[in-house]
Amino acid sequence: MITVAFIVASAPLATTEFNATGELLRVVLSLAGIVVLIFAAGWMSRRMQRTRGAGGRRIRCVESFAIGTRERIVLLEADGKRLLIGTGPGGMRTLHVYENVAAAPPFAVNAQAPVIPAFGDLLARWKRRA
């Protein structure tokens, strides 16, 4: 019993050196890799959405208006027709069908009034500069 304790006590302890610079570099590179993966996932999702665009769709929602808390009127465009549909808890009902209606802007634009760009346009312009 005494000899075992002597052998254990006389064996040099294995010390590992701590390299702070190496550990910091490893953490920073791991974080950079994760950020790159996030940006790559965002780029891929945007690219996948762009390929599935609205080119092949035949139905689109032109406008929607809430009448009450659960009732809504929806204006749909399908194959050159516009459909006014009412929706509610009881289901959907066609209120009116507009035949051969060309897509027109909902409001007349005044040529004298200054045009305020949309937020998406401002953001796209800012991204091009950066």
N, C-alpha and C positions, 0 to 999 in steps of 0.2 A: 504494500500500500504506500509506503514511504517512497519507494523508488519511482512509482508512477507519478507522484506529486513532484518529485525532483525533476523528472524528465519534462513534464509539462511546464514547470516554472522556468527551466533553463532554455527552452526552445524560444528562439527569437520570434517576436510577434510580427506577422506580415502586415506591413503598413502600405496602404494605397495612397498614392499622391493625388491630390485634388487639383485638377487643372481648370481654373475658373474661366480662362479665356476660351478653352475648348468647349466647355459646357455652354457658355454664353453664345458662342458661334453656332453650336448645334441647335439651341433654342430659337435663335433668330432665323436660321435657315429653315427650320420646321415651320415657323410662323409664316415666312415668305412663301413656302410651298403650299400651305393651306390657303393663303390669300390668292395665289395663282390658280388653285383649283376652283375657288369660288368664282373668280372672274371667267374662267373657262366654262364653267357650268352656266353662267349667265349668258355668255356669248352663244353657247350651243342652244339654249332654250329660245333665245331671240331668233336664231337662224332657223330652228325648227318651226316656230310660229310663222315666220315669213314665207316658208315654203307651202304652208297649208292655207295661205291667205284666202280672201273672199272671192277669188276669181271664179270658182266653180259653183258658188252658192246661187240659188235661184230665189231665195226668200231673204228679205232683210227687214229689220225693224226701222221704220222711218222716224217714228216718234212715239212716246208713251206719256200718258198723263194720268195721275192718280186722282180719282174722283172722291174716294173715301178712304177709310183705313184698310179695307180689303178689296175695294173695287178699283178697276183701272180700265182706261181706254187705250188701245194700241192701234197704231196705223202701220200696216204691213204692206210691203211691195213684193209682188210675185208675178212673174211672167207678163209684165206690162200692165198689171192691174194693181190697184190699191184697195186694200180691205180695211175697213174700220171695224175692230173687234172689241167687244166688251168682255172683261173677265171679272169674275167674282167667286165667292164661295160655292155658288151653284154650278160653275163651269164657265165655258166660253160661248159667246153668241156673236154671229156676224151681224153688225148693225147696218153697214152699207158697203156696196162694192162700186168703186170708181173704175170705169172701163177706159183703157188706152190713155192713161194719164202720164204725161211726160214729167220727169223729175224737175221740179222747179224749186228755186230757193224759197224757204218759208217766209222770209221777210224781204222787203225791197231795200236795197242798199243805196244809201244816199251818197252821191259822188262827192259832195262837199264835205262830208264828215270825215275826220281823220280815221284811218284804219288802225285799230289796235291789234298787234299780232297776238296770237294765242300763246299760252305758256309753253306748249310743246315746241312751237317754232322758236321762241326765245331760248329754250334749253338746247335745241339742236344747233342754233347759231353759236351759243356759248361753247358747246362741245367741239365745234369745228375750229374755233380759235385756239383752244387748249391743246 
